[in-house]
Amino acid sequence: MPITIAPQGKELTVRKIGAEDKVRKHLMELGITEGGKLTLLSSSGGNVIVIVKEGRLCLDRSVAGKILVA
């Protein structure tokens, strides 16, 4: 499921990042990798706030919709 509709406050595993290579590389530099763990804090208006490792990230709707989690 896309991270935009995932349950809040639950640790999730990134299954696939369906973005173009440039965006995928940038997400990897931020710590979002396939098989990695993250926690969804908030999803409002399509934008999401996630906890990755020790930090928080805000992702816009277009990028967040391409991150599939389980």
PDB file of N, CA, C, O and CB in Angstrom:
ATOM      1  N   MET A   1       0.840  -1.183   0.000  1.00  0.00           N
ATOM      2  CA  MET A   1       0.000   0.000   0.000  1.00  0.00           C
ATOM      3  C   MET A   1       0.883   1.244   0.000  1.00  0.00           C
ATOM      4  O   MET A   1       1.980   1.208   0.557  1.00  0.00           O
ATOM      5  CB  MET A   1      -0.954  -0.001   1.217  1.00  0.00           C
ATOM      6  N   PRO A   2       0.443   2.326  -0.599  1.00  0.00           N
ATOM      7  CA  PRO A   2       1.214   3.577  -0.544  1.00  0.00           C
ATOM      8  C   PRO A   2       1.267   4.112   0.889  1.00  0.00           C
ATOM      9  O   PRO A   2       0.338   3.915   1.672  1.00  0.00           O
ATOM     10  CB  PRO A   2       0.597   4.639  -1.489  1.00  0.00           C
ATOM     11  N   ILE A   3       2.337   4.773   1.208  1.00  0.00           N
ATOM     12  CA  ILE A   3       2.505   5.280   2.569  1.00  0.00           C
ATOM     13  C   ILE A   3       1.431   6.314   2.919  1.00  0.00           C
ATOM     14  O   ILE A   3       1.156   6.540   4.097  1.00  0.00           O
ATOM     15  CB  ILE A   3       3.899   5.894   2.734  1.00  0.00           C
ATOM     16  N   THR A   4       0.830   6.938   1.920  1.00  0.00           N
ATOM     17  CA  THR A   4      -0.191   7.961   2.179  1.00  0.00           C
ATOM     18  C   THR A   4      -1.436   7.390   2.850  1.00  0.00           C
ATOM     19  O   THR A   4      -2.173   8.131   3.500  1.00  0.00           O
ATOM     20  CB  THR A   4      -0.584   8.639   0.882  1.00  0.00           C
ATOM     21  N   ILE A   5      -1.689   6.076   2.706  1.00  0.00           N
ATOM     22  CA  ILE A   5      -2.878   5.471   3.318  1.00  0.00           C
ATOM     23  C   ILE A   5      -2.513   4.447   4.392  1.00  0.00           C
ATOM     24  O   ILE A   5      -3.380   3.708   4.857  1.00  0.00           O
ATOM     25  CB  ILE A   5      -3.736   4.808   2.246  1.00  0.00           C
ATOM     26  N   ALA A   6      -1.260   4.397   4.784  1.00  0.00           N
ATOM     27  CA  ALA A   6      -0.813   3.445   5.816  1.00  0.00           C
ATOM     28  C   ALA A   6      -1.297   3.896   7.192  1.00  0.00           C
ATOM     29  O   ALA A   6      -1.597   5.073   7.388  1.00  0.00           O
ATOM     30  CB  ALA A   6       0.737   3.310   5.809  1.00  0.00           C
ATOM     31  N   PRO A   7      -1.374   2.968   8.142  1.00  0.00           N
ATOM     32  CA  PRO A   7      -1.794   3.335   9.502  1.00  0.00           C
ATOM     33  C   PRO A   7      -0.735   4.171  10.221  1.00  0.00           C
ATOM     34  O   PRO A   7       0.462   3.904  10.115  1.00  0.00           O
ATOM     35  CB  PRO A   7      -2.096   2.075  10.317  1.00  0.00           C
ATOM     36  N   GLN A   8      -1.189   5.173  10.941  1.00  0.00           N
ATOM     37  CA  GLN A   8      -0.275   6.073  11.652  1.00  0.00           C
ATOM     38  C   GLN A   8       0.255   5.436  12.933  1.00  0.00           C
ATOM     39  O   GLN A   8      -0.436   4.648  13.580  1.00  0.00           O
ATOM     40  CB  GLN A   8      -0.978   7.391  11.980  1.00  0.00           C
ATOM     41  N   GLY A   9       1.481   5.784  13.288  1.00  0.00           N
ATOM     42  CA  GLY A   9       2.072   5.350  14.539  1.00  0.00           C
ATOM     43  C   GLY A   9       2.573   3.917  14.543  1.00  0.00           C
ATOM     44  O   GLY A   9       2.944   3.396  15.595  1.00  0.00           O
ATOM     45  N   LYS A  10       2.591   3.278  13.399  1.00  0.00           N
ATOM     46  CA  LYS A  10       2.998   1.889  13.307  1.00  0.00           C
ATOM     47  C   LYS A  10       4.285   1.795  12.488  1.00  0.00           C
ATOM     48  O   LYS A  10       4.419   2.470  11.467  1.00  0.00           O
ATOM     49  CB  LYS A  10       1.877   1.026  12.678  1.00  0.00           C
ATOM     50  N   GLU A  11       5.236   0.959  12.929  1.00  0.00           N
ATOM     51  CA  GLU A  11       6.466   0.787  12.163  1.00  0.00           C
ATOM     52  C   GLU A  11       6.149   0.022  10.881  1.00  0.00           C
ATOM     53  O   GLU A  11       5.476  -1.009  10.912  1.00  0.00           O
ATOM     54  CB  GLU A  11       7.550   0.042  13.001  1.00  0.00           C
ATOM     55  N   LEU A  12       6.637   0.532   9.765  1.00  0.00           N
ATOM     56  CA  LEU A  12       6.360  -0.041   8.454  1.00  0.00           C
ATOM     57  C   LEU A  12       7.663  -0.400   7.759  1.00  0.00           C
ATOM     58  O   LEU A  12       8.712   0.177   8.046  1.00  0.00           O
ATOM     59  CB  LEU A  12       5.539   0.936   7.593  1.00  0.00           C
ATOM     60  N   THR A  13       7.589  -1.346   6.853  1.00  0.00           N
ATOM     61  CA  THR A  13       8.741  -1.738   6.054  1.00  0.00           C
ATOM     62  C   THR A  13       8.530  -1.255   4.626  1.00  0.00           C
ATOM     63  O   THR A  13       7.472  -1.486   4.040  1.00  0.00           O
ATOM     64  CB  THR A  13       8.960  -3.280   6.096  1.00  0.00           C
ATOM     65  N   VAL A  14       9.530  -0.588   4.069  1.00  0.00           N
ATOM     66  CA  VAL A  14       9.454  -0.104   2.693  1.00  0.00           C
ATOM     67  C   VAL A  14       9.633  -1.300   1.766  1.00  0.00           C
ATOM     68  O   VAL A  14      10.657  -1.981   1.820  1.00  0.00           O
ATOM     69  CB  VAL A  14      10.534   1.003   2.411  1.00  0.00           C
ATOM     70  N   ARG A  15       8.650  -1.557   0.923  1.00  0.00           N
ATOM     71  CA  ARG A  15       8.708  -2.684  -0.006  1.00  0.00           C
ATOM     72  C   ARG A  15       9.247  -2.267  -1.370  1.00  0.00           C
ATOM     73  O   ARG A  15      10.033  -2.992  -1.979  1.00  0.00           O
ATOM     74  CB  ARG A  15       7.329  -3.303  -0.165  1.00  0.00           C
ATOM     75  N   LYS A  16       8.823  -1.096  -1.848  1.00  0.00           N
ATOM     76  CA  LYS A  16       9.237  -0.660  -3.176  1.00  0.00           C
ATOM     77  C   LYS A  16       9.166   0.864  -3.260  1.00  0.00           C
ATOM     78  O   LYS A  16       8.266   1.489  -2.700  1.00  0.00           O
ATOM     79  CB  LYS A  16       8.352  -1.312  -4.271  1.00  0.00           C
ATOM     80  N   ILE A  17      10.120   1.439  -3.961  1.00  0.00           N
ATOM     81  CA  ILE A  17      10.090   2.874  -4.256  1.00  0.00           C
ATOM     82  C   ILE A  17       9.943   2.995  -5.763  1.00  0.00           C
ATOM     83  O   ILE A  17      10.874   2.697  -6.511  1.00  0.00           O
ATOM     84  CB  ILE A  17      11.392   3.624  -3.729  1.00  0.00           C
ATOM     85  N   GLY A  18       8.777   3.431  -6.204  1.00  0.00           N
ATOM     86  CA  GLY A  18       8.462   3.472  -7.626  1.00  0.00           C
ATOM     87  C   GLY A  18       8.747   4.808  -8.282  1.00  0.00           C
ATOM     88  O   GLY A  18       8.062   5.185  -9.233  1.00  0.00           O
ATOM     89  N   ALA A  19       9.726   5.518  -7.803  1.00  0.00           N
ATOM     90  CA  ALA A  19      10.054   6.836  -8.353  1.00  0.00           C
ATOM     91  C   ALA A  19      11.191   6.713  -9.365  1.00  0.00           C
ATOM     92  O   ALA A  19      11.844   5.674  -9.464  1.00  0.00           O
ATOM     93  CB  ALA A  19      10.443   7.821  -7.222  1.00  0.00           C
ATOM     94  N   GLU A  20      11.413   7.784 -10.108  1.00  0.00           N
ATOM     95  CA  GLU A  20      12.525   7.798 -11.059  1.00  0.00           C
ATOM     96  C   GLU A  20      13.851   7.754 -10.298  1.00  0.00           C
ATOM     97  O   GLU A  20      13.894   8.011  -9.095  1.00  0.00           O
ATOM     98  CB  GLU A  20      12.457   9.057 -11.970  1.00  0.00           C
ATOM     99  N   ASP A  21      14.914   7.430 -11.002  1.00  0.00           N
ATOM    100  CA  ASP A  21      16.221   7.206 -10.368  1.00  0.00           C
ATOM    101  C   ASP A  21      16.715   8.387  -9.538  1.00  0.00           C
ATOM    102  O   ASP A  21      17.272   8.193  -8.458  1.00  0.00           O
ATOM    103  CB  ASP A  21      17.242   6.889 -11.422  1.00  0.00           C
ATOM    104  N   LYS A  22      16.518   9.598 -10.028  1.00  0.00           N
ATOM    105  CA  LYS A  22      16.992  10.789  -9.307  1.00  0.00           C
ATOM    106  C   LYS A  22      16.298  10.912  -7.954  1.00  0.00           C
ATOM    107  O   LYS A  22      16.949  11.183  -6.945  1.00  0.00           O
ATOM    108  CB  LYS A  22      16.749  12.064 -10.145  1.00  0.00           C
ATOM    109  N   VAL A  23      14.991  10.716  -7.928  1.00  0.00           N
ATOM    110  CA  VAL A  23      14.215  10.810  -6.687  1.00  0.00           C
ATOM    111  C   VAL A  23      14.555   9.641  -5.773  1.00  0.00           C
ATOM    112  O   VAL A  23      14.698   9.821  -4.563  1.00  0.00           O
ATOM    113  CB  VAL A  23      12.696  10.836  -6.985  1.00  0.00           C
ATOM    114  N   ARG A  24      14.685   8.455  -6.336  1.00  0.00           N
ATOM    115  CA  ARG A  24      15.033   7.270  -5.544  1.00  0.00           C
ATOM    116  C   ARG A  24      16.383   7.456  -4.853  1.00  0.00           C
ATOM    117  O   ARG A  24      16.537   7.116  -3.680  1.00  0.00           O
ATOM    118  CB  ARG A  24      15.063   6.013  -6.437  1.00  0.00           C
ATOM    119  N   LYS A  25      17.356   7.994  -5.581  1.00  0.00           N
ATOM    120  CA  LYS A  25      18.679   8.237  -5.000  1.00  0.00           C
ATOM    121  C   LYS A  25      18.583   9.246  -3.850  1.00  0.00           C
ATOM    122  O   LYS A  25      19.216   9.066  -2.809  1.00  0.00           O
ATOM    123  CB  LYS A  25      19.660   8.747  -6.083  1.00  0.00           C
ATOM    124  N   HIS A  26      17.800  10.293  -4.040  1.00  0.00           N
ATOM    125  CA  HIS A  26      17.638  11.302  -2.990  1.00  0.00           C
ATOM    126  C   HIS A  26      16.988  10.691  -1.742  1.00  0.00           C
ATOM    127  O   HIS A  26      17.416  10.974  -0.623  1.00  0.00           O
ATOM    128  CB  HIS A  26      16.789  12.484  -3.509  1.00  0.00           C
ATOM    129  N   LEU A  27      15.970   9.866  -1.925  1.00  0.00           N
ATOM    130  CA  LEU A  27      15.329   9.208  -0.791  1.00  0.00           C
ATOM    131  C   LEU A  27      16.300   8.278  -0.075  1.00  0.00           C
ATOM    132  O   LEU A  27      16.282   8.190   1.153  1.00  0.00           O
ATOM    133  CB  LEU A  27      14.099   8.428  -1.255  1.00  0.00           C
ATOM    134  N   MET A  28      17.141   7.590  -0.824  1.00  0.00           N
ATOM    135  CA  MET A  28      18.144   6.718  -0.215  1.00  0.00           C
ATOM    136  C   MET A  28      19.128   7.521   0.622  1.00  0.00           C
ATOM    137  O   MET A  28      19.555   7.067   1.684  1.00  0.00           O
ATOM    138  CB  MET A  28      18.892   5.928  -1.291  1.00  0.00           C
ATOM    139  N   GLU A  29      19.491   8.706   0.156  1.00  0.00           N
ATOM    140  CA  GLU A  29      20.386   9.575   0.917  1.00  0.00           C
ATOM    141  C   GLU A  29      19.728  10.055   2.211  1.00  0.00           C
ATOM    142  O   GLU A  29      20.415  10.331   3.194  1.00  0.00           O
ATOM    143  CB  GLU A  29      20.808  10.777   0.067  1.00  0.00           C
ATOM    144  N   LEU A  30      18.408  10.152   2.211  1.00  0.00           N
ATOM    145  CA  LEU A  30      17.665  10.549   3.407  1.00  0.00           C
ATOM    146  C   LEU A  30      17.397   9.374   4.346  1.00  0.00           C
ATOM    147  O   LEU A  30      16.918   9.571   5.463  1.00  0.00           O
ATOM    148  CB  LEU A  30      16.352  11.188   3.008  1.00  0.00           C
ATOM    149  N   GLY A  31      17.702   8.158   3.902  1.00  0.00           N
ATOM    150  CA  GLY A  31      17.527   6.987   4.752  1.00  0.00           C
ATOM    151  C   GLY A  31      16.337   6.118   4.409  1.00  0.00           C
ATOM    152  O   GLY A  31      16.078   5.131   5.097  1.00  0.00           O
ATOM    153  N   ILE A  32      15.603   6.462   3.357  1.00  0.00           N
ATOM    154  CA  ILE A  32      14.452   5.656   2.944  1.00  0.00           C
ATOM    155  C   ILE A  32      14.922   4.695   1.859  1.00  0.00           C
ATOM    156  O   ILE A  32      15.153   5.095   0.718  1.00  0.00           O
ATOM    157  CB  ILE A  32      13.266   6.558   2.429  1.00  0.00           C
ATOM    158  N   THR A  33      15.062   3.422   2.228  1.00  0.00           N
ATOM    159  CA  THR A  33      15.542   2.404   1.306  1.00  0.00           C
ATOM    160  C   THR A  33      14.587   1.221   1.301  1.00  0.00           C
ATOM    161  O   THR A  33      13.853   1.007   2.267  1.00  0.00           O
ATOM    162  CB  THR A  33      16.964   1.950   1.683  1.00  0.00           C
ATOM    163  N   GLU A  34      14.594   0.454   0.216  1.00  0.00           N
ATOM    164  CA  GLU A  34      13.773  -0.743   0.153  1.00  0.00           C
ATOM    165  C   GLU A  34      14.243  -1.715   1.219  1.00  0.00           C
ATOM    166  O   GLU A  34      15.435  -2.006   1.320  1.00  0.00           O
ATOM    167  CB  GLU A  34      13.833  -1.390  -1.253  1.00  0.00           C
ATOM    168  N   GLY A  35      13.319  -2.211   2.004  1.00  0.00           N
ATOM    169  CA  GLY A  35      13.636  -3.094   3.106  1.00  0.00           C
ATOM    170  C   GLY A  35      13.869  -2.351   4.416  1.00  0.00           C
ATOM    171  O   GLY A  35      13.964  -2.975   5.473  1.00  0.00           O
ATOM    172  N   GLY A  36      13.961  -1.029   4.357  1.00  0.00           N
ATOM    173  CA  GLY A  36      14.186  -0.211   5.543  1.00  0.00           C
ATOM    174  C   GLY A  36      12.904   0.003   6.332  1.00  0.00           C
ATOM    175  O   GLY A  36      11.804  -0.230   5.832  1.00  0.00           O
ATOM    176  N   LYS A  37      13.060   0.445   7.556  1.00  0.00           N
ATOM    177  CA  LYS A  37      11.920   0.683   8.448  1.00  0.00           C
ATOM    178  C   LYS A  37      11.664   2.184   8.583  1.00  0.00           C
ATOM    179  O   LYS A  37      12.592   2.993   8.567  1.00  0.00           O
ATOM    180  CB  LYS A  37      12.173   0.049   9.843  1.00  0.00           C
ATOM    181  N   LEU A  38      10.391   2.533   8.716  1.00  0.00           N
ATOM    182  CA  LEU A  38       9.994   3.907   9.013  1.00  0.00           C
ATOM    183  C   LEU A  38       8.660   3.884   9.732  1.00  0.00           C
ATOM    184  O   LEU A  38       7.951   2.878   9.712  1.00  0.00           O
ATOM    185  CB  LEU A  38       9.912   4.764   7.720  1.00  0.00           C
ATOM    186  N   THR A  39       8.320   4.998  10.366  1.00  0.00           N
ATOM    187  CA  THR A  39       7.062   5.116  11.093  1.00  0.00           C
ATOM    188  C   THR A  39       6.313   6.339  10.577  1.00  0.00           C
ATOM    189  O   THR A  39       6.878   7.429  10.499  1.00  0.00           O
ATOM    190  CB  THR A  39       7.306   5.219  12.629  1.00  0.00           C
ATOM    191  N   LEU A  40       5.057   6.161  10.229  1.00  0.00           N
ATOM    192  CA  LEU A  40       4.227   7.259   9.759  1.00  0.00           C
ATOM    193  C   LEU A  40       3.682   8.028  10.960  1.00  0.00           C
ATOM    194  O   LEU A  40       2.978   7.466  11.798  1.00  0.00           O
ATOM    195  CB  LEU A  40       3.072   6.739   8.867  1.00  0.00           C
ATOM    196  N   LEU A  41       4.012   9.312  11.035  1.00  0.00           N
ATOM    197  CA  LEU A  41       3.505  10.158  12.117  1.00  0.00           C
ATOM    198  C   LEU A  41       2.198  10.827  11.749  1.00  0.00           C
ATOM    199  O   LEU A  41       1.253  10.846  12.538  1.00  0.00           O
ATOM    200  CB  LEU A  41       4.526  11.209  12.482  1.00  0.00           C
ATOM    201  N   SER A  42       2.151  11.381  10.531  1.00  0.00           N
ATOM    202  CA  SER A  42       0.990  12.162  10.136  1.00  0.00           C
ATOM    203  C   SER A  42       0.794  12.085   8.631  1.00  0.00           C
ATOM    204  O   SER A  42       1.759  12.021   7.869  1.00  0.00           O
ATOM    205  CB  SER A  42       1.139  13.620  10.585  1.00  0.00           C
ATOM    206  N   SER A  43      -0.451  12.092   8.216  1.00  0.00           N
ATOM    207  CA  SER A  43      -0.788  12.115   6.804  1.00  0.00           C
ATOM    208  C   SER A  43      -1.984  13.035   6.639  1.00  0.00           C
ATOM    209  O   SER A  43      -3.125  12.621   6.843  1.00  0.00           O
ATOM    210  CB  SER A  43      -1.089  10.679   6.256  1.00  0.00           C
ATOM    211  N   SER A  44      -1.727  14.282   6.269  1.00  0.00           N
ATOM    212  CA  SER A  44      -2.817  15.240   6.111  1.00  0.00           C
ATOM    213  C   SER A  44      -2.662  16.000   4.802  1.00  0.00           C
ATOM    214  O   SER A  44      -1.586  16.510   4.489  1.00  0.00           O
ATOM    215  CB  SER A  44      -2.859  16.219   7.298  1.00  0.00           C
ATOM    216  N   GLY A  45      -3.729  16.069   4.058  1.00  0.00           N
ATOM    217  CA  GLY A  45      -3.694  16.775   2.786  1.00  0.00           C
ATOM    218  C   GLY A  45      -2.805  16.108   1.755  1.00  0.00           C
ATOM    219  O   GLY A  45      -2.390  16.747   0.788  1.00  0.00           O
ATOM    220  N   GLY A  46      -2.508  14.830   1.948  1.00  0.00           N
ATOM    221  CA  GLY A  46      -1.644  14.120   1.017  1.00  0.00           C
ATOM    222  C   GLY A  46      -0.185  14.143   1.402  1.00  0.00           C
ATOM    223  O   GLY A  46       0.571  13.253   1.012  1.00  0.00           O
ATOM    224  N   ASN A  47       0.229  15.140   2.158  1.00  0.00           N
ATOM    225  CA  ASN A  47       1.612  15.201   2.615  1.00  0.00           C
ATOM    226  C   ASN A  47       1.771  14.308   3.831  1.00  0.00           C
ATOM    227  O   ASN A  47       0.834  14.143   4.613  1.00  0.00           O
ATOM    228  CB  ASN A  47       2.031  16.657   2.943  1.00  0.00           C
ATOM    229  N   VAL A  48       2.964  13.728   3.993  1.00  0.00           N
ATOM    230  CA  VAL A  48       3.188  12.834   5.123  1.00  0.00           C
ATOM    231  C   VAL A  48       4.428  13.237   5.900  1.00  0.00           C
ATOM    232  O   VAL A  48       5.374  13.797   5.345  1.00  0.00           O
ATOM    233  CB  VAL A  48       3.315  11.392   4.645  1.00  0.00           C
ATOM    234  N   ILE A  49       4.408  12.946   7.184  1.00  0.00           N
ATOM    235  CA  ILE A  49       5.572  13.124   8.044  1.00  0.00           C
ATOM    236  C   ILE A  49       5.934  11.746   8.562  1.00  0.00           C
ATOM    237  O   ILE A  49       5.101  11.052   9.144  1.00  0.00           O
ATOM    238  CB  ILE A  49       5.293  14.139   9.225  1.00  0.00           C
ATOM    239  N   VAL A  50       7.184  11.353   8.347  1.00  0.00           N
ATOM    240  CA  VAL A  50       7.642  10.030   8.757  1.00  0.00           C
ATOM    241  C   VAL A  50       8.878  10.151   9.638  1.00  0.00           C
ATOM    242  O   VAL A  50       9.630  11.123   9.559  1.00  0.00           O
ATOM    243  CB  VAL A  50       7.943   9.152   7.528  1.00  0.00           C
ATOM    244  N   ILE A  51       9.066   9.140  10.479  1.00  0.00           N
ATOM    245  CA  ILE A  51      10.299   9.028  11.256  1.00  0.00           C
ATOM    246  C   ILE A  51      11.159   7.978  10.562  1.00  0.00           C
ATOM    247  O   ILE A  51      10.741   6.835  10.375  1.00  0.00           O
ATOM    248  CB  ILE A  51      10.012   8.644  12.771  1.00  0.00           C
ATOM    249  N   VAL A  52      12.362   8.385  10.187  1.00  0.00           N
ATOM    250  CA  VAL A  52      13.324   7.482   9.575  1.00  0.00           C
ATOM    251  C   VAL A  52      14.570   7.526  10.433  1.00  0.00           C
ATOM    252  O   VAL A  52      15.206   8.569  10.586  1.00  0.00           O
ATOM    253  CB  VAL A  52      13.632   7.870   8.082  1.00  0.00           C
ATOM    254  N   LYS A  53      14.908   6.377  10.990  1.00  0.00           N
ATOM    255  CA  LYS A  53      16.043   6.272  11.909  1.00  0.00           C
ATOM    256  C   LYS A  53      15.848   7.251  13.060  1.00  0.00           C
ATOM    257  O   LYS A  53      14.938   7.048  13.862  1.00  0.00           O
ATOM    258  CB  LYS A  53      17.388   6.549  11.174  1.00  0.00           C
ATOM    259  N   GLU A  54      16.641   8.284  13.180  1.00  0.00           N
ATOM    260  CA  GLU A  54      16.547   9.228  14.304  1.00  0.00           C
ATOM    261  C   GLU A  54      15.907  10.569  13.919  1.00  0.00           C
ATOM    262  O   GLU A  54      15.821  11.467  14.756  1.00  0.00           O
ATOM    263  CB  GLU A  54      17.931   9.480  14.871  1.00  0.00           C
ATOM    264  N   GLY A  55      15.459  10.717  12.671  1.00  0.00           N
ATOM    265  CA  GLY A  55      14.951  12.008  12.239  1.00  0.00           C
ATOM    266  C   GLY A  55      13.558  11.949  11.644  1.00  0.00           C
ATOM    267  O   GLY A  55      13.038  10.878  11.332  1.00  0.00           O
ATOM    268  N   ARG A  56      12.964  13.124  11.494  1.00  0.00           N
ATOM    269  CA  ARG A  56      11.644  13.268  10.882  1.00  0.00           C
ATOM    270  C   ARG A  56      11.798  13.879   9.500  1.00  0.00           C
ATOM    271  O   ARG A  56      12.631  14.757   9.277  1.00  0.00           O
ATOM    272  CB  ARG A  56      10.708  14.137  11.765  1.00  0.00           C
ATOM    273  N   LEU A  57      10.979  13.396   8.584  1.00  0.00           N
ATOM    274  CA  LEU A  57      10.971  13.916   7.225  1.00  0.00           C
ATOM    275  C   LEU A  57       9.543  14.230   6.805  1.00  0.00           C
ATOM    276  O   LEU A  57       8.604  13.524   7.170  1.00  0.00           O
ATOM    277  CB  LEU A  57      11.617  12.912   6.249  1.00  0.00           C
ATOM    278  N   CYS A  58       9.397  15.294   6.037  1.00  0.00           N
ATOM    279  CA  CYS A  58       8.108  15.627   5.451  1.00  0.00           C
ATOM    280  C   CYS A  58       8.207  15.368   3.956  1.00  0.00           C
ATOM    281  O   CYS A  58       9.101  15.888   3.288  1.00  0.00           O
ATOM    282  CB  CYS A  58       7.701  17.114   5.751  1.00  0.00           C
ATOM    283  N   LEU A  59       7.295  14.568   3.435  1.00  0.00           N
ATOM    284  CA  LEU A  59       7.290  14.225   2.018  1.00  0.00           C
ATOM    285  C   LEU A  59       5.997  14.719   1.379  1.00  0.00           C
ATOM    286  O   LEU A  59       4.920  14.590   1.961  1.00  0.00           O
ATOM    287  CB  LEU A  59       7.450  12.698   1.819  1.00  0.00           C
ATOM    288  N   ASP A  60       6.108  15.290   0.171  1.00  0.00           N
ATOM    289  CA  ASP A  60       4.891  15.750  -0.494  1.00  0.00           C
ATOM    290  C   ASP A  60       4.134  14.566  -1.091  1.00  0.00           C
ATOM    291  O   ASP A  60       4.656  13.455  -1.186  1.00  0.00           O
ATOM    292  CB  ASP A  60       5.229  16.782  -1.591  1.00  0.00           C
ATOM    293  N   ARG A  61       2.910  14.828  -1.484  1.00  0.00           N
ATOM    294  CA  ARG A  61       1.993  13.785  -1.937  1.00  0.00           C
ATOM    295  C   ARG A  61       2.534  12.999  -3.127  1.00  0.00           C
ATOM    296  O   ARG A  61       2.384  11.778  -3.172  1.00  0.00           O
ATOM    297  CB  ARG A  61       0.664  14.397  -2.299  1.00  0.00           C
ATOM    298  N   SER A  62       3.159  13.671  -4.090  1.00  0.00           N
ATOM    299  CA  SER A  62       3.622  12.977  -5.290  1.00  0.00           C
ATOM    300  C   SER A  62       4.738  11.982  -4.970  1.00  0.00           C
ATOM    301  O   SER A  62       4.762  10.890  -5.540  1.00  0.00           O
ATOM    302  CB  SER A  62       4.107  13.986  -6.327  1.00  0.00           C
ATOM    303  N   VAL A  63       5.648  12.328  -4.088  1.00  0.00           N
ATOM    304  CA  VAL A  63       6.737  11.420  -3.705  1.00  0.00           C
ATOM    305  C   VAL A  63       6.214  10.330  -2.777  1.00  0.00           C
ATOM    306  O   VAL A  63       6.552   9.159  -2.951  1.00  0.00           O
ATOM    307  CB  VAL A  63       7.886  12.200  -3.021  1.00  0.00           C
ATOM    308  N   ALA A  64       5.404  10.694  -1.803  1.00  0.00           N
ATOM    309  CA  ALA A  64       4.899   9.736  -0.825  1.00  0.00           C
ATOM    310  C   ALA A  64       4.056   8.641  -1.481  1.00  0.00           C
ATOM    311  O   ALA A  64       4.075   7.492  -1.042  1.00  0.00           O
ATOM    312  CB  ALA A  64       4.078  10.458   0.234  1.00  0.00           C
ATOM    313  N   GLY A  65       3.330   8.996  -2.515  1.00  0.00           N
ATOM    314  CA  GLY A  65       2.486   8.022  -3.196  1.00  0.00           C
ATOM    315  C   GLY A  65       3.282   6.952  -3.928  1.00  0.00           C
ATOM    316  O   GLY A  65       2.731   5.911  -4.285  1.00  0.00           O
ATOM    317  N   LYS A  66       4.559   7.188  -4.155  1.00  0.00           N
ATOM    318  CA  LYS A  66       5.402   6.230  -4.864  1.00  0.00           C
ATOM    319  C   LYS A  66       6.169   5.304  -3.922  1.00  0.00           C
ATOM    320  O   LYS A  66       6.891   4.411  -4.367  1.00  0.00           O
ATOM    321  CB  LYS A  66       6.375   6.967  -5.749  1.00  0.00           C
ATOM    322  N   ILE A  67       6.004   5.525  -2.614  1.00  0.00           N
ATOM    323  CA  ILE A  67       6.665   4.669  -1.625  1.00  0.00           C
ATOM    324  C   ILE A  67       5.641   3.650  -1.128  1.00  0.00           C
ATOM    325  O   ILE A  67       4.660   4.004  -0.475  1.00  0.00           O
ATOM    326  CB  ILE A  67       7.254   5.516  -0.430  1.00  0.00           C
ATOM    327  N   LEU A  68       5.887   2.384  -1.446  1.00  0.00           N
ATOM    328  CA  LEU A  68       4.971   1.322  -1.042  1.00  0.00           C
ATOM    329  C   LEU A  68       5.513   0.636   0.197  1.00  0.00           C
ATOM    330  O   LEU A  68       6.695   0.300   0.268  1.00  0.00           O
ATOM    331  CB  LEU A  68       4.763   0.300  -2.183  1.00  0.00           C
ATOM    332  N   VAL A  69       4.633   0.430   1.180  1.00  0.00           N
ATOM    333  CA  VAL A  69       5.033  -0.147   2.463  1.00  0.00           C
ATOM    334  C   VAL A  69       4.147  -1.331   2.826  1.00  0.00           C
ATOM    335  O   VAL A  69       3.086  -1.542   2.238  1.00  0.00           O
ATOM    336  CB  VAL A  69       4.976   0.913   3.568  1.00  0.00           C
ATOM    337  N   ALA A  70       4.603  -2.089   3.799  1.00  0.00           N
ATOM    338  CA  ALA A  70       3.812  -3.210   4.316  1.00  0.00           C
ATOM    339  C   ALA A  70       3.895  -3.207   5.820  1.00  0.00           C
ATOM    340  O   ALA A  70       3.303  -4.066   6.473  1.00  0.00           O
ATOM    341  CB  ALA A  70       4.301  -4.568   3.745  1.00  0.00           C
TER     342      ALA A  70
END
